């Protein structure tokens, strides 16, 4: 039977991430010389003997026993992401949201309590407040800037702490090592949504986190045409717990999507350089606009989370926020509808530039959002930065009614 590609092979020399992205998860010698792992589509797997069939469950974690649990294409992607994350193993899911839900479900049970950052993705909050609550799990939200102060919120039944850093709407940077250290000492599992930086620019498992969640839909894919999630763990036990629950829920990642994400990962390093450069160029330009009250970008020196960002991150992505002085929804609608290059659309991480309105005041509870002005979230794509600035100049003219 086909076996999963080995992770962290002792024969592999230490490689820098840029090189690792090119070589991880593929082996042309076992692919008939093909540079890329081929797409293996399968539901039914044929076994040569009854004994082999009876032992098929032994292949659940490491091989191919049934298409739902992963083919060689999925194993190749899992191996590549695990290597990039610096983790033990990776479970693939059908979307980033599925990755979040399955990871929390695998760790929590009735009577447990989970602490979740107040800046977390709205779908995470919804899952906690509805599905987890229905099954007897209580969620409390904490101020994402609290750092080691999270220890005061831990209860005897606190089983997990869920982080997102930076928050993908308001961009607070958390003191992840401090929170992870406290959780480890108290026997609490830590999870983090690492969407903003990707595993290229932040490695949460090296910061002490137990589970790193990645929406491969975004930067890993890079082309806005795939839905896929990844959950990478520090140890084998957590991997098996999450893999088991994914199997029970019938969650999988389609082989064609795995192939597309693998292909996208090969260019991740060069794409992230451009996203970072364009994002910073736009952020610095926006800082000088009279219509702008504040730019929310962790790599800017005056950002509240800048020092922690410098310590824990290798770079920045193209996603950031802007607080406008205006709070007129109609005027801002005219502004963003005037853009030609920035399109209005959810998600991010693709090659294109995006702009969407944000409403953090509707969700925040532990640290209510009180800053004045209208929040816009920008994603800087791979276009020429000068053209993007011209596009925004046109948009600000519309905001002023010109």
Protein Blocks (a to p, Z undefined) as FASTA:
>chain_A
ZZdddehiaklccddfklmmmmgopafklngopabacddddfbdcdfbfklmmmmmmmmm
mmcfbfklopfklmmmmmmmmmmnopabdcddfbfklmmmmmmmmmpcehiacdddfkbc
fklmmmmmmmmmmnopacddddfklmmmlmmmpcfklmbdcdddddfklopacdfklmmm
mmmmnopacdddfklnopmlocfklnopabdcddfklmmnonopaccdddddfbfklmmm
mmmmmmmnopacdfklmmmmmmmmmmmmmmmmmmmmmmmmmmmmmmmpmkbmbdcdfkbm
klmklmmmmmmpgbdcfbdcdddfbfcfklmmmmmmmpmklccdehehiabdcdddddfk
lmpmklccfbgcjdddddddfbdfklmmmmmmmmmmmmnoZZ
